[in-house]
C-alpha cells in the first residue's frame, strides 16, 4: 500500500484508476475504529495487491489537506476511517467506520466489473 501525502501522488492514484482498480484507505492513527479498519485493510492488501489492484493510504491527521482534496475532487463526503474504490477516475464504492471489513471488500473487489 503506497502512502499518498502530496497532491501529485493523489492525482497519480486517481489517474491509475483509468487502467485498473484503485483502493484508497483514509486512516487516522488517533482513532480506535480506524485501527480496527486498518487491520482489515492489511488483510485485503495481502490478498488483492498481488492480483494487480493498487492501494493507496492517506493518513488523515498528518495529511488532512490531501484527504479533503480527495473528498472534493471525487464528490464524496470526508469520513475517517474511509475506503474508496475507484475505476475510471470515479468512485464505484465507498464505506466508512465499522463497515470497513475484509469480507465486504472481498465481495466488492471480486464482483465489480
N, C-alpha and C positions, 0 to 999 in steps of 0.2 A: 504494500500500500504506500503510495507516494504522498508525502506531505505537500499540501498546497498552502503557500504562505505569501504569494505575490499575485497581483492582478494578471501578470503574464502567465503564470502557472495555471491560474483559473481558466483563462482563455484557451490555453493548450488542452486542458481537460475537456472543456465543452467542445472544442474542435475535434478532439479524438472521438467523441461520441458519434460523429458522422461516419466513422469507419467501423465502429463496433460499440458494444455496451460499455458504459462507464458508470461506476457506482461511486458516489461521493458521500462520505460519512462526516458529519459535523459533530465534534466531540468536545465536551467540557471536562477538563481534569479536576474540576471542583465539585462535580455532581455525581452522587452515588448511582443515580439512574443511568447516567452516561457511562459510568464504569461498567455496569452490567451489560449495556448495549455494546460496549467496546469488546467485551468477551465474546458476545455473539458474532460480532463482525470479524473477529480474528478467525473464527471457525469458517465463516463464509469465504474470507480471503484465501485461507488454506486450501479450500476445495475448488473455488472458481477462478482464482488468478492463473493457475496452471492451464485452465481451459480457454484462456485468452481474454477474459474480462478484465478491464482496467479498474483500479481502485484508487481513489484519492481521499485524503484525510485533511480536514480543516480543524485546527484547534481554535474553538470559538472565542476563548478568553484572550489568547495571545494574538489572534488574527481576526478580531471582530469585524474590521473593515472588509476583509475578504468574504467572511460569512454573510454579511449584509449585502455585499455586492452580488453574491451568488443569488440570494433571495430576490433582489431587484431585477437582475438580468433574466431570471427564469420565471418570475412572477409567482413565486411560492413563498408563503409566509415563513419567516425565520423562526425556527424552533431548535432546541438543543436538549438532548441529542436528536439528530435527524439524519435519515438516509434518503438520498435521491438517486433514482436510476434514470440515466439519460440515454437516449438514442436519437440520432439525427438532430442533435442540438436542443432537444426538447425533453422535459421531464415526462416519463411514461409511468412512473410510480414513485410515491414518496410516503414516508411514515416517520413517526417520532416516538420518543419515550419508550414505554414498555412494549409497544408494538414492534420494536426492532428485535426480531427473533430469527434464529437460523432457519427454522422450518418455513417461515413466511418468505424470507429472501430466497431460499432454495426454490420454492414454488415459482416465485416471480422470475428468477433468472433462468429457469428451465422451461417455462411455458410461454414467456413473451416472445413475439416474433422478432 
